[in-house]
């Protein structure tokens, strides 16, 4: 029985900050005192730390996750006349980066259970123009990357990973970002590892690609004022790098807290037949960037929770192929049945490393009351 109303935010970044305030404030002060605000030692330090944590050789820190995606495309000469296979069920930036590079995204439906790119539907989308496959590890759960990689190798395609929501996620005990030639990450504030602003990174085990990306992100320059390539300004700010270095130390514990919160949700909600809870794929280490359920009447469900102080979200209400920006690709409703079906029923429940059992208990009580 619910005795008093609580407020359960979707994500509590303020509480996270106060839990590490002294460390963060000291790191920021070090940047101010050094007066090294762009690139430099703070960024290099974070690159080395992030690569080490994900057991990958190289990391290129950039200004946001979309730039990370774009940088992968540019560095591999993906452009005009090329096609890149992209999941229909993903955030718009996954496809947008392909378009910004001058190439064409070719969408493929998600699977029935896990929301990620369905390997069984990839080969039908491959054409003579296909140059790469972009596998997205959505919601924090790795895609079936071994099956996707097998298809890429078979057809001589580049395999790229979008790890924006999957920091520390693993598939068969290997960290995401290690399966393709490169993997991109986002450090948008709401991510499992979030900056206090925008930031991103690309990881790779290919030294030549790493060196090329380091040049492209800094106007195609390895030495100041000497430009060997036409590049871009994708540099990460020192402030963001210093903040991320602090938060990276806490990420393993924060990840376990997210997984614990997911376990609590499952225990409290397992007997509600109307709900579809997110299953974990075998051999996957899910890091629960989001805890996504499916409900019959989404609008009524979300409004009821909001009225009772529980804040939810939708990731994502309109699939990429049905966005106005891609009308020119001539996809129609019904093109990708699972993606479109789920877009009408998915709801993301509150999830963060600051979510405690009392907040989960209250949230699940409200959900039970709604369905009763």
Secondary structure, DSSP 4 states (H G I P E B T S, - for coil): ---S---B-S--HHHHHHHTHHHHHHHHHHHHHHT--BSSHHHHHHHHHHHHHTT-SEEEEES-HHHHHHHHHHHTT--TT-EEEEESSS-HHHHHHHHHTT-EEEEE-B-TTTSSB-GGGTGGG--TTEEEEEEE-GGG----HHHHHHHHHHTT-EEEEE-TT-TT-EETTEETTSSSSEEEEE--TTSSS--SS--EEEEES-HHHHHHHHHHTBTTEEETTEESS---B-BPBHHHHHHHHHHHHHHHHHHHHHHHHHHHHHHHHTT-TT-BPPPPPTTEE---S-EEEE-SSHHHHHHHHHHTTB--B-S-SS-GGGSGGGGGGT--TTSSHHHHHHHTTEEEEP--TT--HHHHHHHHHHHHHHH-
